[in-house]
């Protein structure tokens, strides 16, 4: 677990800036999986704004994973 982000993968949760520990592709994949789970829960609880924000973060991370 990272000391900077506490294992969340986000350096600053409010601005959705990934932590430096997310340079590892395995860590990015794990974080994407967690975000998908949080997004599904937000949809089930009808928190659509949260789901939209999580989708944006998920897309950023997927692009980072794909582009290297």
Biotite code that builds the C-alpha atoms (Angstrom):
import biotite.structure as struc

atoms = struc.array([
    struc.Atom([0.000, 0.000, 0.000], chain_id="A", res_id=1, res_name="UNK", atom_name="CA", element="C"),
    struc.Atom([1.261, 3.441, -0.918], chain_id="A", res_id=2, res_name="UNK", atom_name="CA", element="C"),
    struc.Atom([2.009, 5.924, 1.878], chain_id="A", res_id=3, res_name="UNK", atom_name="CA", element="C"),
    struc.Atom([1.176, 8.934, -0.321], chain_id="A", res_id=4, res_name="UNK", atom_name="CA", element="C"),
    struc.Atom([-2.339, 7.958, -1.365], chain_id="A", res_id=5, res_name="UNK", atom_name="CA", element="C"),
    struc.Atom([-3.187, 5.357, 1.279], chain_id="A", res_id=6, res_name="UNK", atom_name="CA", element="C"),
    struc.Atom([-3.979, 2.785, -1.376], chain_id="A", res_id=7, res_name="UNK", atom_name="CA", element="C"),
    struc.Atom([-6.670, 4.804, -3.130], chain_id="A", res_id=8, res_name="UNK", atom_name="CA", element="C"),
    struc.Atom([-4.539, 5.359, -6.224], chain_id="A", res_id=9, res_name="UNK", atom_name="CA", element="C"),
    struc.Atom([-5.443, 9.041, -6.260], chain_id="A", res_id=10, res_name="UNK", atom_name="CA", element="C"),
    struc.Atom([-2.961, 11.701, -5.228], chain_id="A", res_id=11, res_name="UNK", atom_name="CA", element="C"),
    struc.Atom([-5.758, 14.227, -4.882], chain_id="A", res_id=12, res_name="UNK", atom_name="CA", element="C"),
    struc.Atom([-9.248, 12.729, -4.910], chain_id="A", res_id=13, res_name="UNK", atom_name="CA", element="C"),
    struc.Atom([-10.933, 16.058, -5.578], chain_id="A", res_id=14, res_name="UNK", atom_name="CA", element="C"),
    struc.Atom([-9.037, 16.664, -8.808], chain_id="A", res_id=15, res_name="UNK", atom_name="CA", element="C"),
    struc.Atom([-8.730, 12.959, -9.714], chain_id="A", res_id=16, res_name="UNK", atom_name="CA", element="C"),
    struc.Atom([-4.956, 13.167, -10.146], chain_id="A", res_id=17, res_name="UNK", atom_name="CA", element="C"),
    struc.Atom([-3.484, 9.643, -10.067], chain_id="A", res_id=18, res_name="UNK", atom_name="CA", element="C"),
    struc.Atom([-0.754, 8.978, -7.503], chain_id="A", res_id=19, res_name="UNK", atom_name="CA", element="C"),
    struc.Atom([2.765, 8.182, -8.704], chain_id="A", res_id=20, res_name="UNK", atom_name="CA", element="C"),
    struc.Atom([2.250, 4.577, -7.560], chain_id="A", res_id=21, res_name="UNK", atom_name="CA", element="C"),
    struc.Atom([-0.187, 4.273, -10.454], chain_id="A", res_id=22, res_name="UNK", atom_name="CA", element="C"),
    struc.Atom([2.701, 4.271, -12.931], chain_id="A", res_id=23, res_name="UNK", atom_name="CA", element="C"),
    struc.Atom([2.629, 0.503, -12.561], chain_id="A", res_id=24, res_name="UNK", atom_name="CA", element="C"),
    struc.Atom([0.117, -0.970, -15.058], chain_id="A", res_id=25, res_name="UNK", atom_name="CA", element="C"),
    struc.Atom([-1.023, -3.628, -12.590], chain_id="A", res_id=26, res_name="UNK", atom_name="CA", element="C"),
    struc.Atom([-1.957, -0.930, -10.071], chain_id="A", res_id=27, res_name="UNK", atom_name="CA", element="C"),
    struc.Atom([-3.903, 0.983, -12.732], chain_id="A", res_id=28, res_name="UNK", atom_name="CA", element="C"),
    struc.Atom([-5.871, -2.141, -13.655], chain_id="A", res_id=29, res_name="UNK", atom_name="CA", element="C"),
    struc.Atom([-6.722, -2.814, -9.997], chain_id="A", res_id=30, res_name="UNK", atom_name="CA", element="C"),
    struc.Atom([-7.853, 0.789, -9.530], chain_id="A", res_id=31, res_name="UNK", atom_name="CA", element="C"),
    struc.Atom([-10.049, 0.617, -12.660], chain_id="A", res_id=32, res_name="UNK", atom_name="CA", element="C"),
    struc.Atom([-11.711, -2.494, -11.253], chain_id="A", res_id=33, res_name="UNK", atom_name="CA", element="C"),
    struc.Atom([-12.407, -0.711, -7.940], chain_id="A", res_id=34, res_name="UNK", atom_name="CA", element="C"),
    struc.Atom([-13.801, 2.333, -9.732], chain_id="A", res_id=35, res_name="UNK", atom_name="CA", element="C"),
    struc.Atom([-16.144, 0.146, -11.793], chain_id="A", res_id=36, res_name="UNK", atom_name="CA", element="C"),
    struc.Atom([-17.448, -1.423, -8.575], chain_id="A", res_id=37, res_name="UNK", atom_name="CA", element="C"),
    struc.Atom([-17.973, 2.024, -6.999], chain_id="A", res_id=38, res_name="UNK", atom_name="CA", element="C"),
    struc.Atom([-19.680, 3.243, -10.174], chain_id="A", res_id=39, res_name="UNK", atom_name="CA", element="C"),
    struc.Atom([-22.115, 0.296, -10.166], chain_id="A", res_id=40, res_name="UNK", atom_name="CA", element="C"),
    struc.Atom([-22.940, 0.943, -6.512], chain_id="A", res_id=41, res_name="UNK", atom_name="CA", element="C"),
    struc.Atom([-23.516, 4.637, -7.220], chain_id="A", res_id=42, res_name="UNK", atom_name="CA", element="C"),
    struc.Atom([-25.906, 3.748, -10.062], chain_id="A", res_id=43, res_name="UNK", atom_name="CA", element="C"),
    struc.Atom([-27.798, 1.309, -7.832], chain_id="A", res_id=44, res_name="UNK", atom_name="CA", element="C"),
    struc.Atom([-28.136, 4.027, -5.185], chain_id="A", res_id=45, res_name="UNK", atom_name="CA", element="C"),
    struc.Atom([-29.279, 6.519, -7.833], chain_id="A", res_id=46, res_name="UNK", atom_name="CA", element="C"),
    struc.Atom([-26.253, 8.779, -7.287], chain_id="A", res_id=47, res_name="UNK", atom_name="CA", element="C"),
    struc.Atom([-25.895, 9.598, -10.965], chain_id="A", res_id=48, res_name="UNK", atom_name="CA", element="C"),
    struc.Atom([-23.547, 12.558, -10.461], chain_id="A", res_id=49, res_name="UNK", atom_name="CA", element="C"),
    struc.Atom([-21.076, 10.339, -8.611], chain_id="A", res_id=50, res_name="UNK", atom_name="CA", element="C"),
    struc.Atom([-21.382, 7.675, -11.317], chain_id="A", res_id=51, res_name="UNK", atom_name="CA", element="C"),
    struc.Atom([-20.617, 10.273, -13.988], chain_id="A", res_id=52, res_name="UNK", atom_name="CA", element="C"),
    struc.Atom([-17.546, 11.480, -12.126], chain_id="A", res_id=53, res_name="UNK", atom_name="CA", element="C"),
    struc.Atom([-16.315, 7.916, -11.635], chain_id="A", res_id=54, res_name="UNK", atom_name="CA", element="C"),
    struc.Atom([-16.840, 7.208, -15.336], chain_id="A", res_id=55, res_name="UNK", atom_name="CA", element="C"),
    struc.Atom([-14.649, 10.195, -16.229], chain_id="A", res_id=56, res_name="UNK", atom_name="CA", element="C"),
    struc.Atom([-11.879, 8.968, -13.928], chain_id="A", res_id=57, res_name="UNK", atom_name="CA", element="C"),
    struc.Atom([-12.241, 5.450, -15.315], chain_id="A", res_id=58, res_name="UNK", atom_name="CA", element="C"),
    struc.Atom([-11.825, 6.742, -18.884], chain_id="A", res_id=59, res_name="UNK", atom_name="CA", element="C"),
    struc.Atom([-8.689, 8.705, -17.943], chain_id="A", res_id=60, res_name="UNK", atom_name="CA", element="C"),
    struc.Atom([-7.135, 5.637, -16.351], chain_id="A", res_id=61, res_name="UNK", atom_name="CA", element="C"),
    struc.Atom([-8.056, 3.382, -19.277], chain_id="A", res_id=62, res_name="UNK", atom_name="CA", element="C"),
    struc.Atom([-6.428, 5.858, -21.673], chain_id="A", res_id=63, res_name="UNK", atom_name="CA", element="C"),
    struc.Atom([-3.313, 5.949, -19.498], chain_id="A", res_id=64, res_name="UNK", atom_name="CA", element="C"),
    struc.Atom([-3.205, 2.155, -19.422], chain_id="A", res_id=65, res_name="UNK", atom_name="CA", element="C"),
    struc.Atom([-3.695, 1.897, -23.185], chain_id="A", res_id=66, res_name="UNK", atom_name="CA", element="C"),
    struc.Atom([-1.216, 4.646, -24.103], chain_id="A", res_id=67, res_name="UNK", atom_name="CA", element="C"),
    struc.Atom([1.423, 3.439, -21.821], chain_id="A", res_id=68, res_name="UNK", atom_name="CA", element="C"),
])
